[in-house]
Amino acid sequence: MPLGSYAWSTKYGWVQDKYGVSWQITLRNKEIDEPVIFPSLMFIGEQNGNAEKAINFYTSLFQNSTVDLVAKYEPGDHDIEGNVKFSQFHLDGLLMGAMDSSIPHDFSFNQGVSLVISCNTQEEIDFYWLNLTEGGKEERCGWCQDSFGVWWQVVPSILSSLMNDPTKATKVTEAFLKMKKFDIVELEKAARSN
């Protein structure tokens, strides 16, 4: 979308950088304290029309989450009436956006962009893994895709400290390459092995 004035902002534009990453640039409301950068998900193709369901699902999973705004296409808009035109929500304090688009696009959700969940306990890993993979799919090394097609990495918070120790990193890597869902006990066991 060219830089211009729209209903949601006096200055807004949608561009793609030289690396193929899409950016939406908008004039911020200085009176609202919000981050300069936040991720936004576009539900297209088979997932078109699922933005609001996904928002409700994600905010139900994470503590301290809120749905702040869901604006829908109205009669006369250039998309399907009732689909999400623009939204903002918080997942455990992280500002995010989501929208639907029925316009044909040559992209979809893939592992090139994923959302990372850092978990302190095995119970947290199990909870997120169980919920996110229902209707989705499991991949190796903590990667999973939810039923909406969005990719996630569910990782233990101790992983970075284990990987930063050169005496443990090789064994820990060998252990997690065999895993789909991370197992903290097995990672710690690998870190202690010779």
C-alpha angles and dihedrals in degrees: 000000000000121000107272148112118297136172092265099043140016088224121031137147139165118218140167120224127221090269093057095254116141120226131187111206119197138168107255125230101240091204092062117072104224135142120269092228128035133158121253125196123213116204109208140157111009089359095053108123094028100093095099092045090050093048091051092046095049094046090050091056101050126061118234092030128144139179103227104174137001114180115185133204111263132203108294095026117122097253142047113312111247096023118120113272095178136347142174126201139159125235108197088330097316112124113227138168135211138185142169125235127186092186111110111258131184094223139062138176111302141156090274086087122032138165114235122216114196109206127196097197140034088242090061092048091049093048096051093040093051094048099041096046095049102112090358132075142264125232133180127282098026097306120137139163121221126221090268092057096252116139123228136182112213105195137166114249090229092064095087093053091047091049093047090060106082091202091059105029098084095050092043090051091049089051098049094044086068093051133083098184111033117251111203094196091054092047092051090047090052090049090056095047122099 
